[in-house]
């Protein structure tokens, strides 16, 4: 399979952590409910491709996001995460935390907003009220040795409020960090950021004492800027990049939020820059093709689309058998598209 030529450049790290959100953020926007075993196999395949940090699901009420109503069953099927692996789950409040812990979660994520309108639409609370709600969640999690990630949405633009001032984002980010989170992911929820905007925001955060060591970035590719925006974040010292296999995703509460940065596209760029990710690009692309078949549509990832023919040819040369021996689910690239609900052999 074709791989990018490697050319190092100054100011970039030797390695990066890819925080995979496809199983949660990627699937939550799907209208057809994906079978729980398909979700479990998706996570297994992502792990087999070398991804160490995989956000698996969310313990929000089923009425909020019906797609994720099977959160406890999914964790039961997956079992405890392997040593060195991260399997965070999203929780909205103390009730969600208790459900997650009862199901065996060992890392959680909370989700706030830099803008009032999105806070009200996403959490039915003001920014102040949402932070008040999260404070006991973080405290309870940390008291039990559970790591906590924080998400901050609408860091660059809001579909109702327009441009979001970096000072406004920094002020809310400082309050989330002060709650005691271990990591804070900055979300370009509607994909309007540009590279210089990323630089300005990271400088503003540094001005309130939030350095790159605690930060991650979460770019949506609505305007095709996600990869471009990743580079200034890396040069500023950010070492954790959120991405979604196949570019799956969106936000059910922000209709202008299209797919996430595709993990394969990110891996291609990072490997071309000589940055280690620990990810096997071929296995990852096969996984995205496999999931695209279950969803009944082509993968949005440009890299996966470009490699699909080569991967199919390799599978044919190997006798039509999947080369991904880490999992037992069906053949990669060899089945006709089917609906997510009908994938009963996966």
C-alpha positions as a printed NumPy array, in Angstrom:
array([[  0.   ,   0.   ,   0.   ],
       [  1.249,   3.452,  -0.89 ],
       [  2.651,   5.486,   2.018],
       [  3.618,   9.183,   2.209],
       [  7.264,  10.156,   1.71 ],
       [  8.759,  11.304,   5.017],
       [ 10.157,  14.83 ,   5.299],
       [ 10.821,  16.332,   8.724],
       [ 10.456,  20.028,   9.389],
       [ 11.44 ,  22.204,  12.339],
       [  9.158,  22.927,  15.264],
       [  7.179,  19.687,  15.26 ],
       [  7.114,  16.854,  17.822],
       [  8.53 ,  13.361,  17.408],
       [  5.229,  11.759,  18.397],
       [  1.564,  12.642,  18.831],
       [ -1.376,  11.026,  20.616],
       [ -4.437,  10.614,  18.438],
       [ -7.605,  10.681,  20.526],
       [-10.129,   8.697,  18.501],
       [-13.739,   9.887,  18.75 ],
       [-15.369,   7.906,  15.945],
       [-17.187,   5.436,  18.171],
       [-18.894,   8.193,  20.159],
       [-18.808,  11.556,  18.387],
       [-18.707,   9.855,  15.009],
       [-21.74 ,   7.622,  15.485],
       [-23.937,   9.819,  17.693],
       [-25.218,  11.735,  14.675],
       [-26.291,   8.635,  12.711],
       [-30.053,   8.511,  12.198],
       [-30.219,   4.698,  11.918],
       [-29.351,   2.999,  15.202],
       [-26.121,   1.038,  14.846],
       [-26.189,  -2.409,  16.421],
       [-24.22 ,  -2.604,  19.654],
       [-22.023,  -5.453,  18.417],
       [-21.078,  -3.401,  15.353],
       [-20.034,  -0.598,  17.72 ],
       [-18.017,  -3.024,  19.841],
       [-16.293,  -4.477,  16.775],
       [-15.558,  -0.952,  15.541],
       [-13.734,  -0.192,  18.795],
       [-11.848,  -3.501,  18.626],
       [-10.698,  -2.794,  15.084],
       [ -9.64 ,   0.751,  15.956],
       [ -7.579,  -0.654,  18.829],
       [ -6.061,  -3.304,  16.551],
       [ -4.998,  -0.489,  14.198],
       [ -2.891,   0.953,  17.018],
       [ -5.132,   3.656,  18.485],
       [ -4.586,   3.799,  22.244],
       [ -7.14 ,   6.481,  23.185],
       [-10.67 ,   5.643,  21.992],
       [-13.711,   7.446,  23.34 ],
       [-16.329,   4.727,  23.255],
       [-19.755,   6.119,  24.147],
       [-21.769,   8.556,  26.245],
       [-23.905,   8.09 ,  29.362],
       [-26.377,  10.823,  28.482],
       [-30.104,  10.064,  28.818],
       [-31.407,   7.933,  25.956],
       [-33.949,  10.654,  25.14 ],
       [-31.043,  13.015,  24.362],
       [-29.178,  10.736,  21.971],
       [-30.991,   7.433,  21.263],
       [-27.987,   6.179,  19.305],
       [-26.008,   5.88 ,  22.555],
       [-28.706,   4.271,  24.708],
       [-26.681,   1.033,  24.7  ],
       [-23.684,   2.549,  26.522],
       [-23.636,   0.086,  29.43 ],
       [-24.06 ,  -2.922,  27.152],
       [-21.242,  -1.689,  24.921],
       [-18.814,  -1.444,  27.837],
       [-19.851,  -4.908,  28.999],
       [-19.071,  -6.34 ,  25.561],
       [-15.709,  -4.566,  25.394],
       [-14.576,  -5.47 ,  28.901],
       [-11.833,  -3.585,  30.779],
       [ -9.415,  -1.577,  28.613],
       [ -5.981,  -3.151,  28.067],
       [ -3.037,  -1.831,  30.063],
       [ -1.893,   1.468,  28.576],
       [ -5.141,   2.051,  26.688],
       [ -7.665,   4.811,  27.315],
       [-11.42 ,   4.229,  26.908],
       [-13.129,   7.446,  28.084],
       [-16.894,   7.908,  28.101],
       [-18.875,  11.139,  28.083],
       [-21.027,  11.997,  31.111],
       [-23.349,  15.008,  31.548],
       [-23.885,  15.007,  35.313],
       [-23.542,  13.021,  38.547],
       [-26.216,  10.536,  37.485],
       [-24.328,   9.897,  34.262],
       [-21.104,   9.488,  36.223],
       [-22.645,   6.861,  38.492],
       [-24.03 ,   4.951,  35.52 ],
       [-20.633,   5.073,  33.814],
       [-18.761,   3.871,  36.891],
       [-21.289,   1.081,  37.465],
       [-20.64 ,  -0.038,  33.884],
       [-16.886,  -0.159,  34.479],
       [-15.67 ,   3.149,  33.041],
       [-12.242,   4.244,  34.257],
       [-12.058,   7.616,  32.49 ],
       [-14.754,  10.187,  31.781],
       [-15.232,  13.371,  29.804],
       [-17.44 ,  16.374,  30.525],
       [-18.59 ,  18.837,  27.884],
       [-18.98 ,  22.575,  28.276],
       [-19.574,  25.497,  25.945],
       [-17.808,  28.791,  25.393],
       [-21.097,  30.394,  24.351],
       [-24.403,  30.856,  26.139],
       [-26.656,  29.827,  23.261],
       [-24.982,  26.494,  22.694],
       [-24.847,  25.823,  26.442],
       [-28.599,  26.262,  26.604],
       [-29.261,  24.137,  23.527],
       [-26.818,  21.367,  24.448],
       [-27.225,  21.264,  28.243],
       [-30.333,  23.361,  28.886],
       [-28.232,  25.538,  31.172],
       [-26.244,  28.75 ,  31.091],
       [-22.457,  28.563,  31.01 ],
       [-22.332,  29.335,  34.753],
       [-24.969,  26.715,  35.539],
       [-23.209,  24.059,  33.471],
       [-19.898,  24.657,  35.242],
       [-21.692,  24.448,  38.596],
       [-23.168,  21.117,  37.471],
       [-19.771,  19.759,  36.402],
       [-17.902,  20.707,  39.592],
       [-19.219,  17.8  ,  41.728],
       [-18.829,  15.422,  38.781],
       [-15.116,  16.184,  38.492],
       [-14.665,  16.084,  42.256],
       [-16.428,  12.722,  42.577],
       [-14.508,  11.219,  39.668],
       [-11.125,  12.336,  40.941],
       [-11.909,  11.088,  44.451],
       [-12.287,   7.614,  42.917],
       [ -9.126,   7.831,  40.842],
       [-10.997,   8.368,  37.581],
       [ -9.295,  10.611,  35.023],
       [-11.359,  13.496,  33.631],
       [-11.192,  15.108,  30.212],
       [-12.968,  18.386,  29.554],
       [-14.44 ,  19.475,  26.235],
       [-15.03 ,  23.104,  25.4  ],
       [-17.287,  23.582,  22.373],
       [-17.724,  26.627,  20.125],
       [-14.177,  27.877,  20.656],
       [-13.947,  29.597,  17.267],
       [-17.48 ,  30.301,  16.098],
       [-21.097,  29.679,  17.019],
       [-23.954,  29.25 ,  14.491],
       [-26.231,  31.517,  16.556],
       [-23.769,  34.014,  18.059],
       [-21.219,  34.246,  15.252],
       [-17.522,  34.745,  15.944],
       [-16.397,  33.911,  19.481],
       [-13.786,  36.181,  21.057],
       [-10.601,  34.376,  22.163],
       [-10.809,  36.159,  25.538],
       [-14.284,  34.721,  26.071],
       [-13.021,  31.202,  25.293],
       [ -9.99 ,  31.624,  27.559],
       [-12.16 ,  32.743,  30.459],
       [-14.381,  29.641,  30.28 ],
       [-11.394,  27.373,  29.628],
       [ -9.686,  28.685,  32.763],
       [-12.751,  27.824,  34.832],
       [-12.909,  24.277,  33.413],
       [ -9.217,  23.714,  34.106],
       [ -9.74 ,  25.019,  37.64 ],
       [-12.347,  22.302,  38.186],
       [ -9.46 ,  19.834,  38.059],
       [ -9.654,  18.227,  34.618],
       [ -6.615,  16.314,  33.393],
       [ -7.034,  17.396,  29.764],
       [ -8.991,  20.081,  27.927],
       [-10.033,  19.64 ,  24.303],
       [-10.747,  22.817,  22.344],
       [-13.597,  22.275,  19.895],
       [-14.057,  23.979,  16.545],
       [-17.592,  22.654,  16.572],
       [-18.747,  24.179,  13.287],
       [-15.37 ,  24.075,  11.537],
       [-14.821,  27.79 ,  10.974],
       [-11.313,  28.126,  12.432],
       [ -8.257,  29.048,  10.362],
       [ -4.569,  28.546,  11.246],
       [ -3.927,  32.098,  12.478],
       [ -7.101,  31.944,  14.581],
       [ -5.739,  28.795,  16.234],
       [ -2.48 ,  30.608,  17.024],
       [ -4.331,  33.558,  18.527],
       [ -6.522,  31.364,  20.73 ],
       [ -3.595,  29.284,  22.014],
       [ -1.713,  32.499,  22.836],
       [ -4.764,  33.799,  24.704],
       [ -4.95 ,  30.563,  26.697],
       [ -1.271,  30.81 ,  27.543],
       [ -1.986,  34.284,  28.852],
       [ -4.372,  32.863,  31.454],
       [ -1.949,  30.147,  32.463],
       [ -3.176,  27.28 ,  30.28 ],
       [ -0.205,  25.783,  28.484],
       [ -0.229,  23.255,  25.634],
       [  0.621,  20.327,  27.903],
       [ -2.976,  20.005,  29.112],
       [ -4.601,  20.811,  25.77 ],
       [ -6.019,  18.816,  22.884],
       [ -7.638,  20.175,  19.724],
       [-10.823,  18.954,  18.08 ],
       [-11.333,  20.285,  14.561],
       [-14.337,  19.754,  12.324],
       [-13.701,  19.845,   8.59 ],
       [-16.734,  21.839,   7.483],
       [-14.644,  24.267,   5.415],
       [-11.752,  21.891,   4.714],
       [ -9.486,  23.543,   7.296],
       [ -9.026,  20.79 ,   9.878],
       [ -5.594,  19.564,   8.745],
       [ -4.325,  23.091,   8.182],
       [ -5.443,  24.046,  11.69 ],
       [ -3.649,  21.058,  13.198],
       [ -0.194,  22.308,  12.193],
       [ -0.152,  25.551,  14.236],
       [ -1.472,  23.604,  17.224],
       [  1.428,  21.148,  16.91 ],
       [  3.938,  23.982,  16.547],
       [  2.502,  25.591,  19.687],
       [  3.168,  22.414,  21.674],
       [ -0.194,  20.607,  21.601],
       [  0.454,  16.866,  21.501],
       [ -3.066,  15.38 ,  21.505],
       [ -5.238,  15.629,  18.393],
       [ -8.861,  14.482,  18.29 ],
       [ -9.959,  12.718,  15.116],
       [-12.674,  10.369,  13.889],
       [-12.094,   7.271,  11.761],
       [-13.562,   7.839,   8.323],
       [-14.37 ,  11.462,   9.168],
       [-17.61 ,  10.399,  10.843],
       [-19.415,  12.844,  13.061],
       [-21.204,  16.071,  13.602],
       [-23.22 ,  17.509,  16.438],
       [-26.942,  16.835,  16.963],
       [-27.337,  20.277,  18.547],
       [-25.426,  22.283,  15.904],
       [-26.727,  21.404,  12.457],
       [-23.904,  23.247,  10.676],
       [-21.34 ,  20.968,  12.327],
       [-20.292,  18.444,   9.7  ],
       [-17.788,  15.616,  10.008],
       [-14.713,  15.546,  12.195],
       [-11.136,  15.529,  10.986],
       [-10.693,  12.046,   9.492],
       [ -8.177,   9.992,  11.451],
       [ -6.7  ,   8.514,   8.256],
       [ -6.118,  11.969,   6.774],
       [ -4.429,  13.062,   9.994],
       [ -2.242,   9.939,  10.114],
       [ -1.166,  10.422,   6.491],
       [ -0.041,  13.983,   7.206],
       [  1.684,  13.143,  10.496],
       [  3.524,  10.151,   9.043],
       [  4.641,  12.286,   6.11 ],
       [  6.095,  14.74 ,   8.63 ],
       [  7.952,  11.927,  10.391],
       [  5.725,  12.123,  13.472],
       [  5.051,   8.801,  15.169],
       [  1.407,   7.945,  15.95 ],
       [  1.627,   4.21 ,  16.61 ],
       [ -1.171,   3.725,  14.06 ],
       [ -1.164,   1.232,  11.177],
       [ -2.685,   3.231,   8.314],
       [ -3.717,   0.186,   6.293],
       [ -5.583,  -1.395,   9.214],
       [ -7.199,   1.931,  10.041],
       [ -8.388,   2.467,   6.466],
       [ -9.757,  -1.079,   6.31 ],
       [-11.652,  -0.351,   9.52 ],
       [-13.194,   2.796,   8.051],
       [-14.189,   0.923,   4.886],
       [-15.721,  -1.806,   7.042],
       [-17.776,   0.727,   9.013],
       [-18.782,   2.597,   5.854],
       [-20.255,  -0.661,   4.538],
       [-22.314,  -1.043,   7.689],
       [-23.551,   2.532,   7.423],
       [-24.385,   2.045,   3.747],
       [-22.36 ,   4.895,   2.272],
       [-18.78 ,   5.704,   1.192],
       [-16.212,   6.865,   3.729],
       [-15.779,  10.669,   3.777],
       [-12.031,  10.279,   4.392],
       [-10.004,  11.365,   1.369],
       [ -7.126,   9.069,   2.285],
       [ -9.387,   6.057,   2.71 ],
       [-11.088,   6.757,  -0.622],
       [ -7.68 ,   7.081,  -2.288],
       [ -6.422,   3.827,  -0.773],
       [ -9.624,   1.801,  -1.225],
       [ -8.625,   0.41 ,  -4.621],
       [ -5.175,  -0.626,  -3.424],
       [ -6.606,  -2.284,  -0.329],
       [ -9.175,  -4.17 ,  -2.418],
       [ -6.454,  -5.339,  -4.803],
       [ -4.324,  -6.524,  -1.891],
       [ -7.299,  -8.417,  -0.47 ],
       [ -7.896, -10.068,  -3.843],
       [ -4.249, -11.076,  -4.129],
       [ -4.459, -12.558,  -0.64 ],
       [ -7.341, -14.758,  -1.737],
       [-10.119, -12.402,  -0.733],
       [ -9.423, -12.893,   2.948],
       [ -9.194,  -9.993,   5.393],
       [ -5.641,  -9.205,   6.478],
       [ -6.949,  -7.816,   9.749],
       [ -6.599, -10.97 ,  11.873],
       [ -7.107,  -9.177,  15.168],
       [-10.888,  -9.369,  14.86 ],
       [-13.414, -11.964,  13.831],
       [-15.953,  -9.8  ,  11.976],
       [-16.649, -10.106,   8.244],
       [-14.51 ,  -9.426,   5.19 ],
       [-13.11 ,  -5.941,   4.538],
       [-14.045,  -4.401,   1.227],
       [-15.77 ,  -7.532,  -0.052],
       [-19.414,  -7.098,   0.918],
       [-22.138,  -4.887,  -0.575],
       [-23.26 ,  -1.898,   1.471],
       [-25.888,  -2.624,   4.089],
       [-27.806,  -0.625,   6.626],
       [-26.355,  -0.256,  10.097],
       [-29.241,  -2.13 ,  11.7  ],
       [-28.785,  -5.152,   9.446],
       [-25.136,  -5.831,  10.232],
       [-25.909,  -8.881,  12.299],
       [-22.781, -10.786,  11.322],
       [-20.352,  -8.157,  12.647]])
